[in-house]
C-alpha cells in the first residue's frame, strides 16, 4: 500500500481532486467504512486530515476504532457536494500513528483537545478514485491503484439492473 505522499507524487492531479472534494466544506469530511468483527461493513462520518505528509484520521474510543485496531482495512468516501454529484473514494489500510512528534504536530494542526482519548491513524492508499458526473448519461472515472491494472476512464451510465464493473 502506498502512503498519501507516494500516491500524490505518482498522481498529483488526482490527489488534488480528492483533496478538493474531501475538503470542499473547509475541514475534511467523509464517510469511513470499516470491517466489523463478523466481516460486515460499518460506516461512520469522520473528518480526515490531508497534509503533504499523509492522510490521517483522529478516532475516539468507538466501534470504528476497535474495527481499525483489529482489521485495519478501510474505505473513505467524500461527503456529497451541494453543487454536483462528483465523488472521491479511497481505500487501503489504517495504521496507528506512534511517532510522538507527528502526533503532536497533527494535534496542534487540528486543535485537538488535550486529555481526550483519541488515536490518530494514518490511512495508506491502495485505490483512489474520483468520479465526475458530466451529464445524466456520462460519468468520467479516474482510478489509481498501487498496482497497474487498466480501468476504463469513462462509461455510459446504465440502469441499475445492468451489472457494472467494480472498483474493488
C-alpha positions in Angstrom: 0.0 0.0 0.0 1.2 3.5 -0.8 1.4 6.4 1.6 -0.6 9.5 0.7 2.7 11.2 -0.2 3.6 8.4 -2.6 0.2 8.4 -4.2 0.2 12.2 -4.5 3.7 12.1 -6.1 2.5 9.5 -8.6 -0.8 11.2 -9.4 -0.7 14.8 -8.3 -3.9 15.9 -10.3 -6.0 13.0 -8.9 -4.7 13.7 -5.4 -5.6 17.4 -5.7 -9.1 16.5 -6.9 -9.6 14.1 -4.0 -8.3 16.7 -1.5 -10.7 19.3 -3.0 -13.7 17.0 -2.7 -12.9 15.8 0.8 -12.2 19.4 2.0 -14.9 21.1 0.0 -16.5 22.5 3.2 -13.3 23.6 4.8 -12.2 20.8 7.2 -12.1 17.3 5.7 -15.4 15.4 5.7 -16.1 11.9 4.7 -17.6 8.6 5.5 -15.3 5.9 6.8 -16.2 2.3 6.3 -14.5 -0.3 8.5 -14.9 -4.1 8.9 -17.0 -5.3 11.8 -15.9 -8.5 13.7 -18.4 -10.5 11.8 -17.0 -9.3 8.5 -19.8 -6.9 7.7 -19.3 -3.2 6.9 -19.7 -0.4 9.4 -19.8 3.3 8.2 -19.1 6.5 10.2 -18.8 10.2 9.4 -15.2 11.4 10.0 -13.0 14.4 9.5 -9.9 13.1 7.7 -6.8 15.3 7.7 -4.8 15.5 4.5 -1.3 17.0 4.7 1.7 16.8 2.5 3.0 14.2 4.9 -0.1 11.9 4.8 -3.7 11.1 5.1 -4.8 10.9 8.8 -7.9 10.4 10.9 -8.5 11.1 14.6 -10.7 8.4 16.2 -12.2 8.4 19.6 -12.9 5.1 21.5 -15.7 3.6 19.4 -16.7 0.6 17.4 -14.8 2.0 14.4 -11.6 2.3 16.5 -12.0 -1.3 17.6 -12.5 -2.2 13.9 -9.4 -0.4 12.8 -7.3 -1.9 15.6 -8.5 -5.4 14.8 -8.6 -5.2 11.0 -7.2 -2.0 9.5 -8.9 -2.2 6.2 -10.9 1.0 5.4 -12.8 2.8 2.6 -13.3 6.6 2.7 -15.9 8.4 0.6 -16.2 12.2 0.4 -19.4 13.9 1.6 -21.8 14.8 -1.2 -21.4 18.2 -2.7 -24.4 20.6 -2.8 -23.3 21.7 -6.4 -22.6 18.4 -8.2 -22.7 14.6 -7.7 -18.9 14.3 -8.0 -17.3 12.0 -5.6 -14.0 10.9 -4.2 -13.2 7.4 -2.9 -10.1 5.9 -1.2 -9.3 2.5 0.3 -6.4 0.9 2.0 -5.2 0.1 5.5 -5.2 2.3 8.6 -2.2 2.1 11.0 -2.0 3.8 14.4 0.5 6.7 14.4 3.1 6.1 17.1 5.6 8.9 16.4 5.1 11.4 19.3 6.4 14.4 17.1 3.9 13.6 14.3 1.1 13.1 16.8 1.9 16.5 18.5 2.1 18.2 15.1 -1.2 16.9 13.9 -2.9 17.6 17.3 -1.7 21.2 17.0 -2.7 21.5 13.4 -6.2 20.2 14.1 -6.5 21.9 17.5 -7.2 18.5 19.1 -8.2 18.7 22.7 -5.6 17.5 25.2 -6.7 14.8 27.6 -9.2 13.3 25.1 -8.7 9.7 24.4 -8.3 10.0 20.6 -5.9 8.0 18.5 -4.6 9.1 15.1 -4.5 6.6 12.2 -2.5 7.1 9.0 -4.5 5.8 6.1 -2.5 4.2 3.3 -3.8 4.2 -0.2 -4.4 1.1 -2.3 -7.2 2.6 -4.5 -8.0 6.2 -5.2 -10.9 7.3 -7.4 -12.7 10.4 -8.5 -16.0 10.2 -10.4 -17.2 13.3 -12.3 -20.8 13.1 -13.3 -20.7 15.2 -16.5 -24.3 14.6 -17.7 -27.1 12.3 -16.7 -25.7 9.6 -19.0 -21.9 10.1 -18.8 -19.6 9.8 -15.9 -15.8 10.1 -16.0 -14.0 7.9 -13.6 -10.3 8.3 -12.8 -8.8 5.5 -10.8 -5.3 4.9 -9.4 -4.2 1.6 -7.9 -1.0 0.9 -6.1 -0.5 -1.8 -8.8 -1.0 -1.5 -12.5 -4.5 -2.5 -13.8 -6.3 -0.9 -16.6 -9.6 0.7 -15.8 -12.0 2.4 -18.3 -11.8 6.1 -17.9 -15.4 6.7 -19.0 -18.6 4.8 -19.4 -22.3 5.5 -20.2 -24.5 5.1 -17.1 -26.9 2.2 -17.5 -30.0 1.3 -15.4 -29.2 -0.3 -12.1 -30.3 -3.7 -13.4 -27.2 -3.9 -15.6 -24.1 -5.2 -13.8 -21.2 -2.8 -13.7 -17.5 -3.3 -13.1 -16.3 -2.9 -9.5 -13.7 -0.5 -8.1 -12.5 -3.3 -5.8 
